[in-house]
Amino acid sequence: MHARDNRRLLPRRRALAVPSAAAALALALSGCTFFNLNPEGEQGGSQGKADGQAPALAEKVEAGDLPPLEERLPEKPLVVEPTNEIGSYGGTWNSAILGIGDWPWLGRTVGYENLTRWNTEWTKTIPNIAESYEYNEEATKVTYNLREGMKWSDGDDFTADDIVFAANDVFNNADLTPMANQNPPTAEKIDKYTVEITLQEPDALWASHDFIQYQLVNKPKHYLKKFHIKYNDDANQLAEEQGFSGWTEMFDVKAGVTDSALTWQNPDIPTLYPWKVVEPLSDSGRMVLERNPYYWKVDTEGNQLPYLDRVVFEIMQDEEVMLTRALNGDFDFHTRHFNTPENRPVLARNREANGYDFMELRLSAMNTNMISFNLTTENDGLREIFRDKQFRIAMSHGINRQDIIDVVYQGQGEPWQGAPREDTPFFNEELAKQYTEYDPEKANRILDEAGYDQRNGDGVRVSEDGTPLSFTLSAPGDFRPDIIDSMEMVVDFWNELDVDAELQTQERTAWQDSRENNEHEANVWSGDAGLMDAMYDPRWYGPLHSGESNFAIPWAQWQASDGKDPRAQEPPQDVKDHIEMYEQVIAETDPQRRNELFADFLAQSQEQFYAMGISLPQPGYGIVADNFRNVPDSLPEASVYNTPAPANPEQFFIEE
């Protein structure tokens, strides 16, 4: 953990006085959330009207090249309470990405501004771009009240028209977004700063789905409408002039509809982010962003954020090069790619000499390895065996998890099934611990009693219809070496039960194709969704992810398509009932009641025992430069959480 002192630093060269700083600070610190969402009402009139700004912006105002700060901020700017201290303006955040495909790190660091967002502690969804929001009782409509006077980075107003354009003209335009959306939103403008989203199906979790929100707030209508055929009859001609095949290709490149990387490759598109692109994402070199002068958040003393002038991402193609740069102390803050358990010792040895330290990542991953017997395999004999819960229980008792933990994971972790972690409201101890005891005698007895007591000529157990307990366990060989090492031990344990299990490693794309085509017999992957993301991504707790619920992807395809997908298989009634339990969860608007329903859903997951795990993963870590301030000592790590975005990178700063 990196140390933090508690000195409060005033911004360098404060441009203007802050007459309401004390009131704004007191108001923000009085609330229980990270944000002060109602910065009005204290003595002295309207609060949150910042008077402090970056010196470079103050100079532009003085020169007449930029409007005064009060004209650039919304009526009620969002007040951010710094993690440790008021920061100082200036400096560059140095980071890196691993090629264009690593664009999610951009979203996690400089591109996380949605209508709503997670609070830092990841306990609830809070307003962000929207000043407030409200569901109807049926969870089919969400009304958002936007911040009056909020502006894009070019100074144009951000209004309900932008969201209506993004939802109706882009997200639901079949020419632009050919991929089917399971629950497409439509938008209606109520007034300039109020918009209503209507869903086809109830979804009380919709306001927390970052990807959909991201699509709704990064499509500035005033800039993009000239590329859209609905608003420009000459859009195809314009596309031809710019070298595109048609208006849809042009629009996609300008707006990043089908590929989010494209958004970062267009420096002309206005943004709501703390920094705007000045050197775009490319195959090599670097990407540079500079402060957005119209950014709509302030700190608790009324100073406009962000503190940092620039963010620079070096674009690398080699993870080893990234590790070397990290060891040299070239990154100010980074939590991606090189921060593996294997690299931790060498990174630790270089900390003091190269000016960085560790911060903790509380991993959402709930398992090192999740083993799935394919309950929908086309092999009739194996399908009947795999669907026998007693078979799965026996195979779980046949694994010596502690041996795997000691040998592969240096003794770090504990035996664990596919279950949320203990520090969540969803913890279910029985789900986490059932069948994890290593007891080969018990495993053999269960197999015998389940009707697998006979052997064939090779000494392999057979079912009552003569099907041998013989199958292939497939693993992606180019993903994580620890998974291969773990599964080599697992198949050895199973062989001792007279079960003919063979480990097969595949190139990752081939492994992916195999599971998506329902061709695998059994496979292994890492265990996701062990923190608050368990509710939002219950792929291991039920057949609810048509690409990732490896134990029964065709069942998940049936759920996702209402049975219309030709690849789908209709689940048994008990599984249908379990799926229905989750649909009740997402339709519930009351958070407490929703958690209760999800607990009931997990209790049924315990009963179903779809897949089995090995152990809890080791704690994670990131690196932080010694002079890089306001980074929390500990953060959740999850794709749903978008680490480190909810920690508000706009309030990070460099101490000189």
N, C-alpha and C positions, 0 to 999 in steps of 0.2 A: 504494500500500500504506500502511496506517496504522501509525504507530509505536506501539510498546508498551514501557513500561518494565517492569522485572522486580522491582519492589518487592513484597514479600508483605505484604498487609494483613490484620490480624486482624478478625474480625467485630466490629461496634460492639456494646457492652454485652453481651459474652459472658455468657450467663445462668448457665452452670455451668462448673465446671472440666472439663478433658478429660484425665484421667489416662492414657489410652492413645493420645494424639495422636501421639507420636513413633513408636510401634510401627505404628500404622495408616498413617502417612505413609511410613515406610520400606518397609513391605510393599507399598503401592500403587505406589511408585516403582520397586520392584525388578522388576516385571513388564514385559513387552514390549507389552502392549495398553493401551488407554486406560482400561479398567476393571480394577479388582481384583475378580476373581470369586470369590475364596476368602479372605475376610477373617477366617479363623480359623487358629490354629496358632502365632502368635508368642508369645513369653513374656508372661506376665501374663494368660493365659487368652483368653477370647473377645474378639476385636477387632471394630472397626466399630460398637460400641454407642455411638452419638454422645451427647455430653453438651451440645453446643452447639445452640441453637435460636433462632429469631427472637424478639426481645424481646416482640412482641405475643403470641406463643404462650406464652412463659414466664409472662407476666402472667395468661393464661387458666388455666394450670396452677396458679399460685399461688392464683387465685380459686376453684379447684375446678370450672371450666367445661370443662376438657380433661384427659384422662389424662396422666400423666408421659410424657416422650419415649420412655423405654425400653419403654413399653406400646404406643406408636404405631408403632414400627419393627418390621420383621421380625427374626427371629433373626440373619439374615445380610443386613444392608442392602447394597445395591450401592454400592461406593465409586467416586466419580468424581474423577479427577485434573483439577483446573482447568487450563485452557489455559495461563495465565500465572501466576496468583497466587490465593491464598486470598482470597475476596471478603468484602464487608461486606453486612449485611442492610439492606433498605429500598429504596424507590424504585419507580418505575413505568416499564415498557418501553412506549413509545409507538410504535404501528405503524398500519397501515391495511389495509383490503381493498376491492376494487372490486366492491361489491354482494354479495348473498348467494351468487351463483355463484362467488365467489372463495374459498369455504370451504377449498379445498386449502391455502391459506396458513396457515390455522389449524392444520391437521394437521401442517404442516411446522415450526411454531414452538412450539405449546403442546399438541399432541396426538399426539406420536410416542412411544408406549410400547407395544411389542409383546412377544410371548414372546421373540423374538430381534430383533436389530437389526444394522445395519451399524456397523463400527468407523469412527472418524472418517476414517481414511485411505482407506476404501472398498476394502479388500483382502480382507475376509472378514466372515462373519456371526458374531456373538457372542451369548451368552446375555444376557437383559435381565430381563424379568419372570420368565422361567424361570431358575432357578439353573444348570441344565444341560439338555442335550437330546441324544438319540441316535437315529439311524436304524437300521432293520434292514438286512440285506444287500441286500434286494430294493428298497429305497427305497419301500416301500409303507406303512410304519409309522414314526411319530415319537413317541418317549416324552419327555415334558417333566416335569422335576422342578421344582416351584414353590417359592417362598420361604416357608418356614414363618413364620406370624405376619404376613404381608403383609395390608394392609387397604385397603378402599375409602375414599374421602374422607369417608364418614359414620361410619367406625369399624368397619364390619362386615367380617368376614374374607373375603379373596379366596381361593378354593379351587378344586379340580378341578371341583366342582359347577357353578361359573360357566361353565367352558369347555364342559362337557358340555351345559349348557343352551343356550349360544350356538350350538354346532355342530349338535346334534340337534334342538332344539326351535325354533330360529330359522333358522339358515342353511340347514338342509335341510327346512324346513317349506314345502311348496309353496304354502300359502295366504299365507305371509308373504314368501317369496322366490320369486316366480313365474318369474324368469329362470333358465334352465337353467345349472347350474354344470358345466363340462366334467369336473372331477375332484373331486366333492364329498367333503369330509372327514366322517368320523363320529368321535365321541369316546367313549372308555370310561374311567371312573374306576377307577384302580388302588387308590389310597388317597386320603386327604384332600388330599395335596399332589403327587400323581402322576397324570398323565392320558396316555392313549395315543390318538394320532390315526391313523386308518386311511384310506388313499387307495385309490380304485378302480384307478388306474394309477400306475406308478412315477414318482416326481418327487423327485429329490434336491435340487431348487431350492425345494421347497415351503416350507421353513422361512424362506426369505428373501422370500416374497411378502407384502408389507406389507398389502395390502388385505384378504386373507383373515385374517391375524393380527389386524388391526384389528377385524374383525367378531367375533373370538373373545374379545377381552379388554375390550370396552366394553359388555357386556350383563350387568350385575349381576343375578343371579337373584333375590336377596332383594327387590329393588326392582321388577323387571319381572314377576315371576310373577303378581301380582294382575291384570295386564292380559292374561294368556295363558289361552286357553280350557282348556288342558290342566290348569292349576293352579287355575283359578277358574271354576266352573260358571256363575257369574253375570257373566262378563266382558262378554257382549253387553249385559246390563242396565246395567252400569257404563258401557259405551261410550255407550249411549243417554243416560244421565244427564249425560255430559260432552259431548254434542253430536256424537258420531261415528256413522257409518253402521253400524259393527259393530266387533267386537273387533280385527280385523286393522288397520283404519284407526287405531284408538286405539293399538295396540301400535306401529305404524310411527311415529306422531307422537312417542310417548314414547321410542322406542329408535333411530329413524333407520335403519331397515332398508333401504328402497329409495332414500332420499335422505340422504346423510351430513350435509347442512346441518341436518337436523332434530335431530341430536344436540346441536348447538350452540345450539338454540333451546329446550332443556329444561334449565333450571338445577337441577331437582330430581334428575336422574339422577346417582348417585354415579360417581366417576371414579378412575382411577389416575394421572392426569396431575399435573404439578407445581402447576398452578393449576386452580381450579374456576370454572365460570361463575357470576357473580352478576348480570350484566346480559346477557341472551341476545342472540344474533344476530337482527337485524331488518332491514327494508328500508332504514332510515336511522338516523342518530344514531351510536351507538357500541356496542361490545360490551366488557364488562369481566370479567376473571377475577382472582381473589384466591388467595393461597397455600393449597395443600392441606395441612392440618396433619398428615395421615397419609402424606405422601409418603415413599417408601421408599428414598431415596438420600441419601448423605452425602458430604462432601468428604474429602480425605485427612487432615484434622485432626479428623474426627469430627463436623463440624457438619451438621445437617440442611439439605438443600436443599429448595426453591430459595432463592437469595439475595434475589431481587426480590419485593416485596410483591404487586405487581399487574402485569397486562398489559392495555393498553387499545388496542382496534382502532377507529379511526374508519371508519365505513362510508360510502364515497364512491361516486358514480355516474359520475364523470368522471375520466379518466386525466390530463387537463391540470391539474385541481385537485390531484390527487395529486402531480404534478411540482412545482407551485408550493409545496406544503407541504414537499416534500423540499428544495427550494431554500432555504426559510426555516429549515431545520434542525429541523423539527418531529418528525422520526422518529429514534428512537435507533438502529435497525438495520433495514434493509429491502433486499430483493434482488428485487423483483418489479414488473413493469409499466413503470415509468418509466425503468428502467435500460437504455435502448437505446443503441446506438452514436451515434445522432443527438443524444441528450440529454447525452452525456458531456461535451462541451466546456462547456456552460452550467453543468452541475453542478460541474465542476472549478473554474470561475471563482468560484463561491460558497462553496467549501469553507472557506477560512480565516475569512471574515467570519461564517459561520453555524455554525461549530463541528462540522464533520463531515469525514470523509475516505473514501477508497475502500478496499475490500477486493476481492481478486481472486476471480472465479468461473471455475473451470476447466470450461468448457462440455462437456457430454457430447455435444451436437449435433456430428455429424461432417461435416455438409455444409450449406452455405447453401441449396442447391437440389438436390432429387433428382427427376430426370425419369424418368417411367415410361411406356414404350410398353405399351399394354394387350395382354398376350399372350393374353387370353381374350376379346377383343372379338367381338361377334356378326357383325361385318363379315368375311366369309370371306377376301376378298382382302387386307385390311389385316392380319388375324390371321396369315396366312402370311408376309407381309412382316415384321411385328414379331417373329415367332418366329425369323426368320433372324438368327442371331448376327452374321453378317458385316454385315448392314444396321446393327445397333446399334453395332458397332465403327466403321463408317464415319461414322455420325452423331456419335459421340463425338470422332473425330479432326477433324470439321468444326467444332468449337466452339473459339473462341479464348478459353480460360479466363483467361489473363493479362489480356486486354483487359477482360473483365468485372470482374476483381478490381481493376484500376486505376480503371475508370470508376465502378463501383457501390460498391465496398468500400474506396475510398480507399487502394488498394494493400495492404490488410491481408488476409493469407491466402495460400494456395498451392493450385494445382490438385490436386483430390482426387476420387476416386470414392467410392462408398458403402462405407466401410471404417472399422474402429475406429482410434482415434488411436494415435500412436506411443508414448505413455506408458502403454500397457496391455499385459498379457500376450498380448493377442489381435492385436497389430499384425502385418499382412501387407503388406509393402511393394509386392509385385506387385499385390495386390488394390487398394491405395490409388492406385497410380500408372498402372495399365495404361490405355492408350488415351487418356491425357490430353494427349499432345503435339498441338499444333495443326498439322495438315498437310493442307490442303485437296487438294493433289495426290494424296496417299495415299488420302484419303477418296474422291475421285472414282474412283481406280483400283480400290479395293475394291468400290465400287458397280457399276462396269462388269463386273468379273470375277464378281460375284455374280448377274449376269443382269439388271441394271437399266440397261443401256447404251442403250436406246431411249427416245425422247421422243415425247410426243403432240403434237397441234397447238398446245398452249399452251406447249410447251417443257419440260414436266414429265416426269421419268423415269417409266417404267412397268415393271411386272414382266413376266415372260414370259407370264403369262396376260392381260396388258393392264390390270391394276389400276394406276392412277396412284399415285405416291408422294405422296399428298395427304391431309393429316389436320389435325385441330385439336388444339392443345396448350392445355388448359384450366388456369386458375389462379384461386385465390380472390382476387378483387379487393379484398376488405376485410380482408385478413390482414396482409401485409407488403409495403410499396411496393418494397423492394429485389428481391423475387422478380419482380415485374412488370417492373422495369427490366432485370433479368438476362435474362428470357425474351424481351423485345423484341429484345435483341441476339442471343439464340440463334436465333430464327426467321430473322433476317436472315442469319446465317451459313449456316443450312441452305438458305435460298433460293438462295444462291450455288452450292450443289451441284445446282441444278435439282430440289430437293425442295420441294413446295408445302406449307409449314408455316404455319399461321395461329394467332396467339395469341388466345385467347378468355378474357376475364375474366368470372367469375361471382360472384354473391352467395354467401357461404361456405356457407350451408345448401344452396343449389342445387348447388354444386360437390360438397358432401358426398353429397347424394342421388345425383348422377350416378355417382360412383365406387362407392358401395355397391350401386347397381343395375346395375353393369357397363355403363354407357352411355357412358363416356368412351373416346376414342380414345388420347389421351396426356394426362398431367397432370403437375403439379409440386407438390411440397410440401417442407418442410424436412426435413433428414436427422437422425433421432434415433438414439440408442443407439451412441455412439462411445467410451464408457468401459466400466466393468464391466457396465453395463446391456446391452451387446451380447449377452451370453449370455442375459439374462433377457427381452429384447425384440428378437429377431432379425428384425424385420419387413422390413428391407431386404436381409437376407442369405439369405432363403428365403421361400417363400409360407406364412408361419406366423402371420400376423395377419389374421383374417377381416374386419377393418375398416380396416386400414392398409397392407397389402402391395399397394400400388396397381397394381403390374405384373401381378397375377394374383389378385385377391380371390376369385374362384370356386374357385381351387385351394386357397387357404387355408381356405375354407369346407368344402371336401371333407375336408381334414385335421382340422379342428376337429369335424366332425360324423360322422366315419367314413363319409363319403359319403351321409349321410342328409338333409342340407340340400337342399331342392329347387332352390336357387339354385346349388348346387355344380357344378363341372366336374371330372371325373377328370383328374389331370395325366398327362403322358407318364411312361414308366417311369423315365427318368433323374431326373425331378423327384421322383417317389415315393421313389427311392433316396436322394435328398438329404434329403427330409423324415425318412426313417428314420434318417439320420445324426444329426439333432437329437434324435430320440426316444432314441437311445442316450446322447446327452449328458446329458439330464435324468434318465436312469435310473442314472447313475454316481454312487456315493456318495463315491468318493475324489476330493478336489479336484484333485490333480495330474493324475490320469488324465482327469478331466472336462475340464480345460483342454486336454489333448492332443487329446481327441476333438473339442472345439470348434474347435481349430486345423485339424483335418482337414475339419470342416464348412465352415469359411471358405475353405479351399483349393478346395473344390467350388463355393462361391459365386463365387470368382474365375473358375472355368471356365464357370459358367452365365452370368455377367454379366447379371443380370436387369434392373438399372436403372443409370442413370448420374448422377454428381454433377458439381458445378462446382468448389467450393472449400471449404476449411476455414473455419469462422466465426471472426470476431474474438474475442479474449478478452472475457469478461464482467466485471461488477463489481457490487458492492453498496455501500451507504453505511452508515457507522458513526459515531455521535456520538463526539466526542473523549473524553468521560468514560464511555463505555459499554465495559466491559472484558470480557476473556476471549473475545472473538470472534477466531477464527483469521484470520491474514492472508490465507489462501487456502483455498477449499473447492471440491470438485466441485459442479457445478450439473446436477442431473438429477431428473426426477420420480421415478424409481426410488430414487434416493438420498434423496429428500425433503429437499433443501437448505432450511434449515441444520440440520435436526434432529439428525443424528449428531454435531454439534459440542456437543450437550448444553446447550441454552438454560437449563436449570436452574442452570448455574454462571455465567451472565452476571450482571454486577452493574454498578452505577453508582458511580463514584468521586466523592466529594464533596470 
